[in-house]
């Protein structure tokens, strides 16, 4: 019998990956058993059950602080996406501009946030603006640099083909290079998404009236370790949600491009 031509690779069904879930549950069970069997004091290491109890008992206060931190992170991340994409496009398009500003971008990442955050508070006050600036400083670098690298590492064959067809340099960027650089852009955006919430929390440590960073410092000073772990759990969950949101947006955008969609 003749075999039918076509793709003979087995189809893989997408579903829930139970391996990391099972491993995480194993860690939680081990953590609970160690705390109970070793009778570890709660102020040193609370059990997962105590953390959940603290999370439920303080949910109203935590929700208020969470909303403030999420607003700061989203505003800073939005600003970093807009300016990071624009600067990345400029670095990819203008070589001289890239040589001028790239060292400055690197320098901004070498200065510790604990040095910059107090300066931003002195310059912009104790409101929301210095927190947004800190989040922006954390997030814009991976977005701008990865997007610029994606624009530089283009398909030279496609560029030559478009040049033969009479396309201008900007049209080559618009038709070929920008779509090819989108995976790089989203890679940088995933990194920025995981840093956004953490950047807002670090900014709140220096000076703020509300936010998860403020709740965290109050919990540490009062030795409420369970509340501290509950705060950290919320930070982790928010970072994962932002990361998954970027993954979802990447699938939609890249699928539209691969299916012949327009980026204009």
Buried (B, 14 or more C-beta within 10 A) or exposed (E): EEEEEEEEEEEEEEEEEEEEEEEEEEEBEEBBEEBEEEEBEBEEBBBBBBBBBBBEEBEEEBEEBBEBBBBBBBBBBBBBBEBBBEBBBBBBBEEEBBEEBBEEBEEEEEEEBEEBBEEBBEEBEEEBBBBBBBBBBBBBBBBBBBBBBBBBEBEEEBBEEBEEEEBEEEEBBBBBBBBBBBBBBBBBBBBBBBBBBBBBBBBBBBBBEBBBBBBBBBBEEEEBBBBBBBBBBBBEEBBEEBBEEBBEEBEEBBEEBEEEEEEE
